[in-house]
Amino acid sequence: MARSQSGGTTVELETPLASSHPLQGYLRRPLGTGPSPAVILLHGCNGNWRHIDERWGKRIASWSYATLSVDSFGPRGVKNCRDSASKDFNFDAYRALKFLAQHPSIDPARIAAVGFSRGGLSVLAAVERGAIEQGSADKFHAAVAFYPPCAGLKGDLTVPTLILIGERDDLNSAEECRNMVAGRDGWGISRRKDRDIPIKLVVYPDAYHAFDAPSLKTPMETSGHHFEFNQSAADQAAVALHEFLDATIGYKE
């Protein structure tokens, strides 16, 4: 079932019989013929998936990628992570991947996941070597995490990965992401560097959490944490994301 909207289509990713919380999303498809590469977008704990679609879905679609912005909260009837007892958010990436992999206009061999904050953690957990990744017949081919919480992840990832975070982020630590990428953590566990899976970390020196959100041009303090838009970091992140997607799932001339 789908209904057209300006610029895209609201889609049901599963039938109600497939899950107690069937997911929905907003699908944008680029003009042109033939199956296209695609990007799944996962929102953070504020649940503003529409803002993610407006901010990044439109832009990525203009780069000739299909985009699917997933609503993880609406079907569960929650407004933020604190409201939910659900522990299965990390599986949402694969539920969306299954939908796209079966879509006739999508190339299943060229699908990436992009997540923001808590959604970034979901993306990293989805492509970390382990039960979640191994349990899916469909596979991602690239992953991007904007300002994710990196603590607790070993960094033993299965696909090329890009992490973008601000040095001044006081919600999710850039240093924890450095440790993860370098294979360091509090238990001394190192990621298996012999896998040759590239992980690129970009840290923006003057940027805080949610540096890409124009709604935060007026800085905001929430629960002791600072949120602020940074035009320079947002512009650089757009370039980094575009180049990364082109290099990993884009069609080569």
N, C-alpha and C positions, 0 to 999 in steps of 0.2 A: 504494500500500500504506500502511495506517495502522493503528495500534493505540491504543485508548483508554487514557488514564491519568487520574488524578484531576485534574480541572480543565482538561484539555486533551488533545491528541492528538500523539503523535510521528509525524512525516510524513517521507517521502522526497521531496525537492524535485525530483529528477531520476531517470531510470532509469539503471542502470549503463552503458548504451550511450551515454548523452548526454555523459558525462564520465568521465575516469579517476578523479576524486574526486567522485562524486555527493554533493551536500549533503543533510544532514538538519536537521530543526528541530523545535521544539515549538510547536504551533499552539493558541492559545486563541481561542474565539469567544464573543462576548457573547450573552446571551439575547435573543430577539426574532426577528422575521421580516424578510426583505428583506436585500439586500446591505449590508454594513457597511463603514465606513472601517477601515483597518488600519495597523499599525505594525510595521515590521521592526526587530529588535533585533540589533545586532552587538557581540560581546564584544571585550575587549582581549587583550593578550599573555599574560595568565594563563590564558586559555581557559575561564574559569568561566562558560560560557553558562547553566548551570543557576542559578547565583547571580543572574545578570542577569534570568532569567525570574522567579525567586522575588521579587526586589527590585522589578522594574519591570513584568514581563509581567503579573503578577497585578493590580497597581495600575492599569495602563493599561487592561486588560480590564474592570476595574470601572467605568471611565469610558465604557463602551459602544464600545470599539474592539477589533477583533480584533488579536491580537499573534502574531508569528512570531519566536521566538528561534532564531537560526541557530547551528549548531555548525560553525565553520570549521576546527577542528583535528582533531576525531575522524576524519572521512573521510580526512584527509591523514596520519593516524598520527603527529601531532606534539603536543607538550605546550605549547610556547610559540613565539614568533616566532623565537627564536634557533635552534630545532631545525629550522626549515623553510627549504628553498631556494626555496619557492614565491614567485612574484612576482605571483600573480593574486588575492590576497585582495580587492583593490578591486572585482573583478568579482562577488564573492559577493552584494553588495547587489542586483545586477541579476538574478542567478540566482534569488534569493528573490523578487524583484519579479515575474519571469515566472511563477513558481508561483502567487503570490497573484492576479495579474491574470487568470489562467485559472480561479480557484476560483469556483464558483457563488455562494458566500455572501459574496464580497468585492466591493466597488465599486472597479473598477480606476482610477477617476478620483479616488480619495481614499486614497492610500497614501503614508505617510511613512517615512523611515528615521531610526533613532536609534542612535548608536554611542558607545562608551565607550573613551577613550584611543586605542589603535591602531584600534579599531572606529570611533571618531569621525573619524579620518583617512580611513578607507575611505568613510564617509558623505560627507565633504566632497569627496573625489576623485570620488565617483560623481556628484555633482551639479555639479561644476565644469564650465564650458563646455569641451568638448574631445572627444577620441576615445571615451572610455569612455561619456560621456553620449549622444553622438550615435550610438553604435553600437547602441543599444537602441531597439526600437520601443515598448517600454513605458517610461513616464516616472514619476518620483517627483513629488509635489506639495508636499512639505515635507521639511526635513532638520533634525536636531538632533544636535549633537556635544557630549558631555561631556568636558571636559579633553583636547582633541585636540592633537597637534603641528601647529601652524599654519604653521611655517616652510616656505617653498617653495611654498605655495599663493598664487595671485594674488587669490583672492577673487572672481573673475568667475563667480559662481554662477548657476544657472538656476532655482532655486526659493527661496521664503522660507526663511531659515535662522536657527536659534538656536544660539548657542555658550555653554556654561556652564563656567566654569573658576575655580579658586581663585587669589587673588593670590599665595599662598605656594607654589604648585605649582612644585617645583624639578625636575620631570621634563619637563613641557611648559609652556612659558612663556606667561603671560598677556599679556606685552608683545608676543610674536610674534603672538598672536591680534589684539591691538589694531592692530598694523601691517597685518595681512592685511585686517581689516575696513575700515581707513582707506585701503587701497590703497597702503601703503608696504611696501617690502622692500629688501633690500640692493642690488638692481640698479636701484632706482628705477622699477620697473614698477608702474603703478597699475591697479587694476581699473576696468572700464568702468562708470562710475557712471550712464551714460545708459541702462543696461538697466533701471533702476528695480526691481531685485530687492532686497528688504529683507534685511539681515543684522543681527540683534540679538545683541550680545555682553553677557553678564552676568558680572561678576567679583565673587566673594565675598571680601571683604577678609582674613578670617582662615582661609581654607580651603586645604588642601593637596590633593595628588593623591588621587583616589578618595574624595573627601569624602562620597560617598553610600553607602559600603559599611559597614554596621554591624559587619561582622567586624573592622574596623579601629578599634574603640573603644579598643583598646590600640594606640597608634601603632607603626609598623614602619619600620625602615630597611632598604632593599634597594639594593645597588650604589650607595650614597651618596645615595639619594633617600628622601625622607620621605613616608610614606603614613599618612593619619589621617582617621577619620570625623569629620564635623562636623554635628551634628544640625540646627543652625540653617540652614546652607547646604543640607543635604539637603531640609529642609522647604520652603525658598524655591524650590529647583530643581523640586520636585514641582509647586508652584503655577505656576511659570513654564512648565513643560512642558505641564501641563493646559491652561492658557490659550492657549498657542501652538497645540496640536493642535486645540482647539476653533475657533480663528480661521482655521486653514488647511485642515484636512480634515474638521472636524466638520460635522454637518448643522445648518443654520440653521433655527430655528423659523419 
